[in-house]
Each structure stands twice: as C-alpha cells, then as structure tokens.
Amino acid sequence: MGTSDMASIIDFTSYMTERTRDFTGREWVFQAIQAWLADSHGPRFFLLTGDPGSGKSSIAARLAQFSQGSICSPDGSHLLAPNFLSALHFCSARDRRWINPTVFAVSLALQLSARYQPFAKALAEKREDRRISIEVTQSATNMTGGQMVGVAIDKLVLNAPSAEEAFTRVVREPLEVMLGQEPDQQVIIMVDALDEALTYSGDMSIVSLLAQVEYLPPGARFILTSRQVEQIELAFRKATRFFLSSERFKAQNQEDIDHFVEGQLRRNEQLAPKVNTLPPEKVENLRAEVTKKATGNFLYVRFLLNAIAGGQRPLTPLEGLPEGLDELYFDSLERVVKLGKHRWHGEYAPLMSVLSVVQESVTQTQLAALTGQSESDIWEYLGDLQQFLEQVMVSAKEGEKRYRLYHQSVVDFLNQQWLAVDRNLFYCSMKEWHRKVANRCEQGDIMRIWEDERHDLVEQSRREYARKYYITHLHLAQAWQRLFEVLDAVPYGKAKLRNDPSTRSYALDLDLGRQATIWEGWTVDEGMALLPRLWQYTLLRCSLTSRADRYPEEAFRLLVLLGRKQEALGLAELLTAPFKQVHVLLHIAEQLREQANQESEWLEILMRAGEVARTIQGSNEQAWALSALGTALARAQQWEQAERVIGTIGNSDVQAGALWELGTVLVSADEFEQLLHVIQLTWRQVETRKEALTLFSPASVFISRKPEVGVHFFDAFTWVDTFLGR
C-alpha cells in the first residue's frame, strides 16, 4: 500500500547547502547536461553515474541551486537558468522517508502543481477518487461552464493501494493531461542517488516507478544520478550516460580536486591557521600529495581535510596517507580506537552499527536505547567518532541533536568483510545488526512497547522507535519466522491500530509480511505452504479500509470529546461511503467548535467535508450532504462560505430548506443585511415558477421582524395572478 500524510514538499535546503559547501569546478559536467537539454528530441533520461564520493550529489545540489536562482550557472550553460528544473528529489538510504516511493510521488506532485496550473487542475480532479484526498485552494471557482481556475494544491494525502498507483494517479496521469494540452512544454525532473533508493524494503522503489515512464509524452525528461549499478543501468539503458569517474575525465577531475584542495588550505577557518605555520614548499607538497591520493574522489579530500582541521590526524607527515576512500576510513578508525583508548567491538562498533541500520536519524537518547550503552558513554563515543557523523536536526522541543552516518559510503565500508588487500577489521554485518536492533525493540515482550514510560526517557525512546520499525528490522534481518509470529498475533495488530488508527503503519507491516511470504529463497514446497499466510495478510490488508464503516456517526463525536481527535479523523478518512463521511466530519467539526481555541481546526474539517460532498455521485445524496454542510457553516457564522455551498445545491427543495436554516441563523444573529443579500442573489438566479415558489420560504423570516412586509408579499402574489388572468 502506498500511504503518505505529508503536508508539504520535503525541504532539501540544508542538505543542498551542505553538499555544495565550497563547491569547486564541474563546468565540464554542466556543459554535458546543457547539450542534453538543448536536444529536446534526445533521450528522455540523462544518467550521471560515478564512484562513491565522486561528487554526484554535490553536482545535483548545484543544479538545484542554479534552478532556484541562488547561484548563477557558469558561462556556456545558459539552459541551466532559474526555474529550469520543474521538480527535484534527493534519495538517502539514511532517511527512510526520502526513499519512500509514495512520499516521492507526493513530493513531485506538489512541486509540479505549484509550477504548472494545467497540472494542478488535472490533479485537483483526482479528488473524486475516494482513495485520494486533496485539499484545494482556488482563487476563483464555478466560472462559466464550471471551469476551475487559480488552483493551488496545499496538501495531498494519499491512501492508494500501492506506490505504483499513487505515482500513476498524482504524477503520471496529470503529466499526460498537461503535456497533451501543451506538447511543446518541457518538464525537467531531477532525482539524485537512485542507488540509495534501491535499499527501500517495499516491493516498489523509486527506480521501479521511473523505469515505467517511457511512454510519457516526450516533454517529460529526467536528470538522474547514481553509482554504477547494473539494475539501474539496465532500467535506463536508453539514457544519455555520463560516467563521472571515467578515465577519459581523469584530467578534469584532478584539476577540480586540485583547485578544491588549494581553496581549503587557504580559506578553511580551522585548517588555514595550521597550514600557515608551514613553509611554502611544504604547503605545495601537501596540496600535491592530497590531490594525488584522492584519485579524483572529492569525498576522500573532504573527509581527510576535515580530519586534519578537527585534529583527528596530523598535518604532517604526508608519506603515509592511505589511498582510496576505504583505506582512508580504515586508517581513520584505527586512529580513533588508538586515541580514544576504547575497544572497537565492545564500545565503538555498537554505535556505528546501529547508525548503519536505523531507519531514521536518531537522538543520543535513542542511541542509548538501541545499543544498550549508557548515555554518558554514547556522548563520549559521539565525540570520538564525529568525523564519521552528520548532525541533521536540532529539535528545540526535545533539546537533542539527531545523528546519522556522514555518507552512505561509510555504511558500505562497514558492511565489507574484505578490503582491497586485507580483512576489514571494522566489519559489521548489517543483517546481524538488524536482528540485534529488532531484539532491542522487543526485549522479551513486544507488547510492552505500546505502554508509555514517561519517567524513563531512554526506555520511552526505545518503545517509540519500536512501534514504527520493529517489523522493518525483522524483515531486513530475514527473521521470517519471528516476523510471521508477530503478525499472526492478534494483540500486536490491534495495538498497532490503536496507536495509528489510520491503519497506515499496520498496512506497511502487513506489506512486509506479504513480501516475506514470497521471498526468493523459499523452495517451491515452502512457497506453497506459505500461500495461506500470504492470503491472510492480503485479505486483512484489503479489509482495513472498510473497518471504520461499522462505527456509528455519534461515536466519532465521542472520540473527540474524549480527547482522541486524531483517531476520529483517521477513522473518518477510511469511511467508504462519502455521504456518511460528510456527516461524520460535520459531527467532528461541531464538537471541536464547541471547544475553546479550535476554530482553525474545525474550519479545516468543514472544508474537507465540502471536498467529500462534491465527490458524491447521486444528485439527491449530494444535495443533502451540501445542505448539511451549509447549515453547519451557517451555525459557525461563516456566512459567505455557507451561501457559496448552498448556492451549489442542485435540488431546489433541498436548497430551500438550507436557505431557511441559513435565514433563521442570520436573523438570530441580527445579520439582516447578509440575509437580504442571500435572498436577492437566490431569487435573481431562479428560472422556473416551481423554483421561485420553493425558494420563497427564506424570505418569510423577515415577516416576524417587519409584519408589513408580509402584506406586501401577499400583494405581490395577487398582482402576478391578476397579470396571468387567474
């Protein structure tokens, strides 16, 4: 199942800023991309590949900055102008959300709808699908012929059966509509680090989605980056390929590295003071030796110079510098162990191994929970290993930093048993550590994770992490039998649904269970024996969406009253009958309206009810749903919105009842001017005698205030009958 409740586009700003810090050179790469862009009839994909650390993500981040207009593109690359990218996405195996294919689909859809009105309109039409909820803000509505203009998609919430269907509905199909209307339009989408997207544990990856866009109109084009991975190169075999680490680009890479090293030695705030103590000839030797050892790898240079600047390795001597990234990591870890005076396997390895397998950036408290080490030890180890770490977020609320490994190449290094010439003494089995983290999540009784332990922050952080990722770690550890035991246990599933009533989290667990039953390692007999379990998970997975239909409408209001608003809203989104869903949302909004300081929330829910009401197919049901919404808006004193909703009711009898309700509320609020406006507008639009008579009733509320008006109304009826000769 593809699910996402992402309210906005992922903010990659800090990631791009870090990747382009002290950016140097690469004009020759940009010229190649310029040439591909200039050939509008050329291949759909530009595939930039290179060795780990060769600078692919930095180039992608620089392209994003060109498009944002924050950096000017180099001479000869005029097509890399502001706004040349229509959408972008960065993949990172160290943040599961960044490689989630449904999040990817939502992110692209939001970016494209913000950029192109035809795309936004096509996407807005998807709100008729009950599995896809779209919050739409329109600068003008109900224009001549019912045409919608000025559409802005503020929020996109998906509940699609799969990531593939989500991508098809919110990216591919709107693109086809837009490019069908504007065939000369070029839409350029950039996706970085596709190789990291392959680590996603679901049955569909971002790579799989992009490999299926071959039959889109030719205006849809993609800039992709990746390591050299056979699966990716086969998927995009028709692409224009550019191998950054090719021998034919050796001179250009060396020149860029040399300029980067020179700049760091002169301008780095921590490094320059140390370099300035050396005689000029030694500075030149340092520059030449680092450039030579790097062999065209920017990450090697950055890691090495950061270590020198941070005091983790001396400025001289230079003769023993390791060659290549793996050797540099090995040498650096040896220094950490020696200087820190701690054992690798007993002290540093648990921290590094946990960081290599966790599914999100983690705090110091979470690291203590998942390693079993004390917080004070974790604090010391984080200091010793800082050159391998990246701080990705500071939470003002929690007061804690979050950590992840510096680069995916560090994870790869730790997972290698052998290096070029010898055993890797720092090898950590990822499969083994997924199992260990799963065991830490479980700690003998997995059901305890659903209980809060607010007096022990370490224990609470363990439980919160386990609620989200316990099944994921079992799956990645290939601990199939334990995974089946947990998913087959009814209490676990019930608890997960209580924790996340939207069912999204549990649905992901069931998807992992389904994948486990079709693991390629099973024999034919084993696969046949697992078919009933596959059916069990599939049937439950497909039944979750109808679960909320059994709740009576008043139960949702009661949930809000009990302080379980999110549970009520999550269940409301699962209702399969739009008419009932409208009334349930109105119940929730009404309850929130009665509570203090909830105005923005209940208004948002009323707008959501309006979106659902407009998807109802039956005209009578839709009319009654809109009537209920109009009445709710009137009671909330949202006069203009109530009038607008009631004006869209197609059944005159129902519309008259809604107008009567609106008139009654307006009179009680002493809003006679507003009521006069509503009646004037309504009567001006009627076309049949039946409609006119039906819609007379709202005006009767004036009679109680001005009895003489009733006499004049009688005279008006008499005049018309006399004119018609009755």
QUIBEL-V42783 format. One line per field, one symbol per residue. ss: DSSP state (h for helix, s for strand, l for the rest). phi: phi as a letter, one per 20 degrees, with the letter a starting at -180 (. if undefined). burial: I if it has 9 or more other C-alpha atoms within 8 Angstrom, else O. A space follows every 50 residues. Layout:
ss->???
phi->???
burial->???
This chain:
ss->lsssllllllllhhhhhhhlllllllhhhhhhhhhhhhllllllsssssl lllllhhhhhhhhhhhhhllllllllllllllllllsssslllllhhhhl hhhhhhhhhhhhhhhlhhhhhhhhhhhhlllssssssssslllhhhllss ssssssssssllhhhhhhhhhhhhhhhhhhhlllllsssssslhhhhlll lllllhhhhhlllllllllssssssslllhhhhhhllllsssslllhhhh hhhhhhhhhhhhhhhhhllllhhhhllllhhhhhhhhhhhhhhhlllhhh hhhhhhhhhlllllllllllllllhhhhhhhhhhhhhhhhlllhhhhhhh hhhhhhhllllsshhhhhhhhlllhhhhhhhhhhlhhhssssssslllls sssssllhhhhhhhlllsllllsllllllhhhhhhhhhhhhhlllhhhhh llllllhhhhhhhhhhhhhhhhhhhhlllhhhhhhhhhlhhhhhhhhhhl lllhhhhhhhhhhhhhhllllllhhhhhhlhhhhhhhhhhhhhhhhhhhh llhhhhhhhhhlllhhhhhhhhhhlllhhhhhhhhhhhhhhhhlllllhh hhhhhhhhhhhhhlllllhhhhhhhhhhhhhhhhhlllhhhhhhhhhlll lhhhhhhhhhhhhhhhhhlllhhhhhhhhhhhhhhlllhhhhhhllhhhh hhhhhlhhhhhhhhhhhhhhhhhlll
phi->.ecacfebffeegffffffdfmgcmmgffffffgffffefdfgfdddeda fgnfofffffffgffgffnfceffgncffeegmfeeabbdebfebgffdf fffgffffffffffecfgffffffffffefecdcecddfbclfgmmfdcm eceebcddbefbfffgfffdcfffffffffecfefdddddcdmfffffef efecdgfffffdegefgffeccdccaffcggffffcfeffdbegefffdg fffffffffffgfffedffeeggfffeefgfffffffffffffflndffg fffffffffenfbffcfdfegfdnfffffffffgfffffflcfffecfgg ffffffcfebfcegfffffeeneffffgffffffdgfedcedadeffemc edcbfgbgffffffeefcdgcbfefdfcfffffffffffffelnbffffe efcfecffffffffffgecgfgffffelefffffffffeggffffffffc ffmffffffffffffffdgfeffffffffeggfgffffffgfeffefffe ffgfffffgffendfffffffffefeegffffffffgfffffffefldgf ffffffffffffgfeffffffffffffffffffffemefffffffffefe effffffffgffffffffemdffffgfffgffffdfccffffffefggff ffffecgfffffffffgffffffeme
burial->IIIIOIOIIOOOOOOIIOIIOOOOOOOOOIIOIIOIOOOOOOOIIIIIII IOIIIIIIIIIIIIIIIIIOOOIOOOIIOIIIIIIIIIIIIIIIIIOIII IIIIIIIIIIIIIIOOIIIIIIIIOIIIOIOIIIIIOIOOIOIOOOOIIO IIIIIIIIIIOIIIIIIIIIIIIIIIIIIOOOOOOOIIIIIIIIIIIIOI OOOIIIIOIOIOOOOIIOIIIIIIIIIIOOOIIOOIOOIIOOOIIOOOII OOIIOIIIIIIIIIIIOIOOIIOIIOOOOOOOIOOIIIIIIOIIOIIIII IOIIIIIIIOOIOOOOOOOOOOOIIOIIIIIOOOIIIOOOOOOIOOIIII IIIIIIIIOIIIIIIIIIIIIOIOIOOIIOIIOOIOOIIIIIOIOOOOOI IIIIIIOIOIIOIIIIIOIOOOOIOOIIOIIIIIIOIIIIIIOOOOOOII OOOOOOIIIIIIIIIIIOIIIIIIIIIOIIOOIIOOIOOOOIIOIIIOOI IIIIIIIIIIIIIIIIIOOOOIOOOOIOOIIOOIOOIIOOIOOOIIIIIO OOIOOIIOIIIOOIIOIIIIIIOIIIOIIIIIIIIIIIIIIIIOOOOIIO IIIOIIOIIIIIIOIIOOIOIIIIIIIIIIIIIIIOOIIOIIIOIIOOIO IIIIIIIIIIIIIIIIIOOOIOOIIOOIIOOIIOOOOOOOIIOIIIIIII IIIOOOIOIIOOOOOOOOOOIOOOOO
